[in-house]
């Protein structure tokens, strides 16, 4: 995984991790794997602060985003199933 600026200059690279989606809340990162396990980590990704499972009901998780206004995470699966999650409780809504 590579973090670049708007010109394409590499700012930082990360070792390969088995993730399908990443979201950022302005302070911490959220990583999700294909089975729906989500870890909340420090912005340098080194420290896991919390972890929860948000089952994908047989779907493969594809990507994730954070809604800062509603304080929610959104996940989309490869079959276009959208889920909203409360990152504080790990509950699917």
Residue pairs with C-beta under 8 A, 6 or more apart in sequence:
1 13
1 14
1 16
1 17
2 10
2 12
2 13
2 14
3 10
3 11
3 12
3 13
3 14
4 10
4 11
5 11
14 45
17 31
18 33
18 34
19 31
19 32
19 33
20 32
20 33
20 34
20 60
20 61
20 62
20 63
20 64
21 30
21 31
21 32
21 61
21 62
21 63
21 64
21 65
21 75
22 29
22 30
22 31
22 32
22 64
23 29
23 30
23 64
23 65
23 66
23 73
24 30
24 43
24 66
25 66
25 68
25 87
26 68
27 43
28 40
28 41
28 42
28 43
28 49
29 40
29 41
29 42
29 43
29 45
30 38
30 39
30 40
30 41
30 64
30 66
30 73
30 87
31 38
31 39
31 41
31 45
32 38
32 54
32 61
32 64
32 75
33 61
34 56
34 60
34 61
35 53
35 55
35 56
35 61
36 53
36 54
36 55
36 56
36 61
36 75
37 51
37 52
37 53
37 54
38 51
38 52
38 53
38 54
38 64
38 73
38 85
38 87
38 90
39 48
39 50
39 51
40 48
40 49
40 50
40 51
40 87
41 47
41 48
41 49
42 49
52 90
53 90
54 75
54 83
54 85
54 90
54 92
55 92
56 75
56 77
56 81
56 83
57 81
59 77
59 78
59 79
59 81
60 77
60 78
60 79
61 75
61 76
61 77
62 75
62 76
62 77
62 78
63 75
63 76
64 73
64 74
64 75
64 76
65 73
65 74
66 72
66 73
66 74
66 87
67 73
67 74
71 86
71 87
71 88
72 84
72 85
72 86
72 87
72 93
73 84
73 85
73 86
73 87
74 82
74 83
74 84
74 85
75 82
75 83
75 85
76 82
77 83
83 92
83 93
84 92
84 93
85 91
85 92
85 93
86 93
